Amino acid sequence: MQANAFGGLSDRAIQRASELANESDLRVTAPREPSRLPPPPPVNRELPPKDERLPPVGDCLVRDYKGRECVVTIMPDGFDFEGEHYKTLSAVAKAITGQHWNGFRFFKIHKQESA
């Protein structure tokens, strides 16, 4: 349609396109099968060490924020807040407030003093 409306390419453009379209670069056979490499070594899927300040898995942290009760459940691999999974308490605090917070500070969790 464009060629009919505005005319085709000029002879110079056709010649240049022919120069650029070097047919020797075209693939004439299908690509080879990828080489059979040995499988990668297994990834260590151990959970990172649990922070001693956190309560046990299954317990909840509760924080009243602007008249809203926010309940966060401690999971083996992170935190659950309103059905969403978060890797860090800071991510939960940001979801609640919309701003970056230190999760331990937001939930008022302090280090236990040794006797």
Phi and psi restraints in degrees (value plus and minus 20) as a CYANA .aco file:
   2 GLN   PHI     -85.4   -45.4
   2 GLN   PSI     -60.3   -20.3
   3 ALA   PHI     -84.5   -44.5
   3 ALA   PSI     -57.5   -17.5
   4 ASN   PHI     -88.5   -48.5
   4 ASN   PSI     -57.7   -17.7
   5 ALA   PHI     -97.7   -57.7
   5 ALA   PSI     -61.1   -21.1
   6 PHE   PHI    -134.2   -94.2
   6 PHE   PSI     -22.8    17.2
   7 GLY   PHI      73.6   113.6
   7 GLY   PSI     139.4   179.4
   8 GLY   PHI    -100.7   -60.7
   8 GLY   PSI    -189.5  -149.5
   9 LEU   PHI     -93.6   -53.6
   9 LEU   PSI     132.5   172.5
  10 SER   PHI     -93.1   -53.1
  10 SER   PSI     143.3   183.3
  11 ASP   PHI     -80.5   -40.5
  11 ASP   PSI     -57.1   -17.1
  12 ARG   PHI     -85.1   -45.1
  12 ARG   PSI     -61.2   -21.2
  13 ALA   PHI     -87.1   -47.1
  13 ALA   PSI     -59.2   -19.2
  14 ILE   PHI     -84.8   -44.8
  14 ILE   PSI     -62.0   -22.0
  15 GLN   PHI     -84.1   -44.1
  15 GLN   PSI     -62.6   -22.6
  16 ARG   PHI     -86.4   -46.4
  16 ARG   PSI     -59.5   -19.5
  17 ALA   PHI     -83.2   -43.2
  17 ALA   PSI     -57.6   -17.6
  18 SER   PHI     -85.0   -45.0
  18 SER   PSI     -58.8   -18.8
  19 GLU   PHI     -85.4   -45.4
  19 GLU   PSI     -59.7   -19.7
  20 LEU   PHI     -92.8   -52.8
  20 LEU   PSI     -51.1   -11.1
  21 ALA   PHI    -108.3   -68.3
  21 ALA   PSI      50.0    90.0
  22 ASN   PHI     -92.6   -52.6
  22 ASN   PSI      90.7   130.7
  23 GLU   PHI     -87.0   -47.0
  23 GLU   PSI     -36.3     3.7
  24 SER   PHI     -90.4   -50.4
  24 SER   PSI     -36.1     3.9
  25 ASP   PHI    -106.5   -66.5
  25 ASP   PSI     -25.6    14.4
  26 LEU   PHI     -96.1   -56.1
  26 LEU   PSI     122.4   162.4
  27 ARG   PHI     -98.9   -58.9
  27 ARG   PSI     111.2   151.2
  28 VAL   PHI    -130.5   -90.5
  28 VAL   PSI     -29.7    10.3
  29 THR   PHI    -145.8  -105.8
  29 THR   PSI     136.5   176.5
  30 ALA   PHI     -89.3   -49.3
  30 ALA   PSI     132.5   172.5
  31 PRO   PHI     -83.2   -43.2
  31 PRO   PSI     131.3   171.3
  32 ARG   PHI     -92.0   -52.0
  32 ARG   PSI     139.5   179.5
  33 GLU   PHI     -84.1   -44.1
  33 GLU   PSI     122.5   162.5
  34 PRO   PHI     -83.2   -43.2
  34 PRO   PSI     125.6   165.6
  35 SER   PHI     -84.2   -44.2
  35 SER   PSI     128.1   168.1
  36 ARG   PHI    -102.3   -62.3
  36 ARG   PSI      77.0   117.0
  37 LEU   PHI    -108.9   -68.9
  37 LEU   PSI     132.4   172.4
  38 PRO   PHI     -86.0   -46.0
  38 PRO   PSI     132.0   172.0
  39 PRO   PHI     -82.8   -42.8
  39 PRO   PSI     129.9   169.9
  40 PRO   PHI     -86.1   -46.1
  40 PRO   PSI     135.8   175.8
  41 PRO   PHI     -84.4   -44.4
  41 PRO   PSI     132.2   172.2
  42 PRO   PHI     -82.7   -42.7
  42 PRO   PSI     125.1   165.1
  43 VAL   PHI    -107.8   -67.8
  43 VAL   PSI     116.6   156.6
  44 ASN   PHI     -91.9   -51.9
  44 ASN   PSI      90.8   130.8
  45 ARG   PHI    -119.2   -79.2
  45 ARG   PSI       0.9    40.9
  46 GLU   PHI     -85.5   -45.5
  46 GLU   PSI     124.5   164.5
  47 LEU   PHI     -94.1   -54.1
  47 LEU   PSI     127.3   167.3
  48 PRO   PHI     -83.9   -43.9
  48 PRO   PSI     137.4   177.4
  49 PRO   PHI     -79.7   -39.7
  49 PRO   PSI     119.6   159.6
  50 LYS   PHI     -94.8   -54.8
  50 LYS   PSI     116.9   156.9
  51 ASP   PHI     -88.2   -48.2
  51 ASP   PSI     110.9   150.9
  52 GLU   PHI     -84.7   -44.7
  52 GLU   PSI     -38.9     1.1
  53 ARG   PHI     -95.9   -55.9
  53 ARG   PSI     -39.8     0.2
  54 LEU   PHI    -101.1   -61.1
  54 LEU   PSI     126.1   166.1
  55 PRO   PHI     -89.8   -49.8
  55 PRO   PSI     150.7   190.7
  56 PRO   PHI     -83.6   -43.6
  56 PRO   PSI     139.9   179.9
  57 VAL   PHI     -78.1   -38.1
  57 VAL   PSI     115.7   155.7
  58 GLY   PHI      79.5   119.5
  58 GLY   PSI     -42.8    -2.8
  59 ASP   PHI     -94.1   -54.1
  59 ASP   PSI     145.4   185.4
  60 CYS   PHI    -140.4  -100.4
  60 CYS   PSI     127.5   167.5
  61 LEU   PHI    -125.5   -85.5
  61 LEU   PSI     114.9   154.9
  62 VAL   PHI    -143.1  -103.1
  62 VAL   PSI     113.6   153.6
  63 ARG   PHI    -161.8  -121.8
  63 ARG   PSI     110.7   150.7
  64 ASP   PHI    -109.2   -69.2
  64 ASP   PSI     100.8   140.8
  65 TYR   PHI    -149.5  -109.5
  65 TYR   PSI      94.1   134.1
  66 LYS   PHI      32.5    72.5
  66 LYS   PSI      26.3    66.3
  67 GLY   PHI      57.7    97.7
  67 GLY   PSI     -13.7    26.3
  68 ARG   PHI    -134.8   -94.8
  68 ARG   PSI     107.9   147.9
  69 GLU   PHI    -103.7   -63.7
  69 GLU   PSI      99.2   139.2
  70 CYS   PHI    -126.7   -86.7
  70 CYS   PSI      98.7   138.7
  71 VAL   PHI    -134.1   -94.1
  71 VAL   PSI     102.9   142.9
  72 VAL   PHI    -137.8   -97.8
  72 VAL   PSI     108.1   148.1
  73 THR   PHI    -117.0   -77.0
  73 THR   PSI     113.1   153.1
  74 ILE   PHI     -98.2   -58.2
  74 ILE   PSI     105.3   145.3
  75 MET   PHI    -133.1   -93.1
  75 MET   PSI     143.8   183.8
  76 PRO   PHI     -82.2   -42.2
  76 PRO   PSI     -49.8    -9.8
  77 ASP   PHI    -140.0  -100.0
  77 ASP   PSI       4.1    44.1
  78 GLY   PHI     132.1   172.1
  78 GLY   PSI    -159.7  -119.7
  79 PHE   PHI    -160.1  -120.1
  79 PHE   PSI     126.8   166.8
  80 ASP   PHI    -135.0   -95.0
  80 ASP   PSI     105.7   145.7
  81 PHE   PHI    -155.4  -115.4
  81 PHE   PSI      97.4   137.4
  82 GLU   PHI      31.6    71.6
  82 GLU   PSI      23.0    63.0
  83 GLY   PHI      61.2   101.2
  83 GLY   PSI     -22.3    17.7
  84 GLU   PHI    -123.3   -83.3
  84 GLU   PSI     123.2   163.2
  85 HIS   PHI    -115.4   -75.4
  85 HIS   PSI     114.0   154.0
  86 TYR   PHI    -147.6  -107.6
  86 TYR   PSI     123.8   163.8
  87 LYS   PHI    -100.1   -60.1
  87 LYS   PSI     -51.1   -11.1
  88 THR   PHI    -150.6  -110.6
  88 THR   PSI     137.6   177.6
  89 LEU   PHI     -85.9   -45.9
  89 LEU   PSI     -52.3   -12.3
  90 SER   PHI     -83.2   -43.2
  90 SER   PSI     -57.3   -17.3
  91 ALA   PHI     -85.8   -45.8
  91 ALA   PSI     -57.3   -17.3
  92 VAL   PHI     -85.5   -45.5
  92 VAL   PSI     -66.0   -26.0
  93 ALA   PHI     -80.4   -40.4
  93 ALA   PSI     -58.7   -18.7
  94 LYS   PHI     -87.3   -47.3
  94 LYS   PSI     -57.9   -17.9
  95 ALA   PHI     -84.2   -44.2
  95 ALA   PSI     -54.1   -14.1
  96 ILE   PHI     -95.9   -55.9
  96 ILE   PSI     -66.2   -26.2
  97 THR   PHI    -117.3   -77.3
  97 THR   PSI     -43.3    -3.3
  98 GLY   PHI      64.1   104.1
  98 GLY   PSI     -18.8    21.2
  99 GLN   PHI    -150.0  -110.0
  99 GLN   PSI     136.4   176.4
 100 HIS   PHI     -90.7   -50.7
 100 HIS   PSI     109.9   149.9
 101 TRP   PHI    -153.2  -113.2
 101 TRP   PSI     131.9   171.9
 102 ASN   PHI     -92.4   -52.4
 102 ASN   PSI     102.3   142.3
 103 GLY   PHI     -80.6   -40.6
 103 GLY   PSI     -60.1   -20.1
 104 PHE   PHI     -86.1   -46.1
 104 PHE   PSI     -58.2   -18.2
 105 ARG   PHI     -89.9   -49.9
 105 ARG   PSI     -61.6   -21.6
 106 PHE   PHI     -80.5   -40.5
 106 PHE   PSI     -63.4   -23.4
 107 PHE   PHI    -109.0   -69.0
 107 PHE   PSI     -12.8    27.2
 108 LYS   PHI      36.3    76.3
 108 LYS   PSI      28.8    68.8
 109 ILE   PHI    -123.7   -83.7
 109 ILE   PSI     101.6   141.6
 110 HIS   PHI    -136.6   -96.6
 110 HIS   PSI     138.9   178.9
 111 LYS   PHI     -84.1   -44.1
 111 LYS   PSI     122.2   162.2
 112 GLN   PHI     -97.4   -57.4
 112 GLN   PSI     110.8   150.8
 113 GLU   PHI     -97.5   -57.5
 113 GLU   PSI     113.3   153.3
 114 SER   PHI    -100.7   -60.7
 114 SER   PSI     123.6   163.6
